[in-house]
Each structure stands twice: as structure tokens, then as C-alpha cells.
Amino acid sequence: MENITNEKQLLAVSRAAKVLHLGKDTMYKLIEEGKIGYIAIGKRKKIPTSELDGFKERNLTFEKLSPHLQISLQER
């Protein structure tokens, strides 16, 4: 994923979607579901970069690897 600086930037929905490697339709769905916040400027929606960082952190998952996969990784 693209590295986002700590600057308080506002991104267009299409640009925010690219940062997260998502399609624009998926980004609009996440906005509609309240999973990504936005700032309305006229008819446009702008996504703060801090919102993208928060979304990534909230959706970070850790799964324990199956023993079979652990063994194959150790062999490399």
C-alpha cells in the first residue's frame, strides 16, 4: 500500500480508492456504510488521509498460520 504522510491532506474518492487499492465503487460503498468518513465540499466528498490510516488500522487482522504453512515457510 502507498505510504501516507502525516500531513492533513484531503483526497478525492477516486484517489483514496487507489491508495487503498480498491475500486471507486467499493470506496463509495465503504463511505455509505460509515466505514470511511469524509468531508463534504459542495457536492464532492473528500477523504482525509488520516481517515484512510484509521481504516487500515481498524481493519488490520492477524491470523495464526496453519502448522502446514508454517513448516513450508520455515523450509525456505
Summary of the structure (lengths in Angstrom):
residues: 76
radius of gyration: 16.5
end to end distance: 25.1
largest distance: 56.4
contacts: 167
relative contact order: 0.17
helix: 45%
strand: 14%
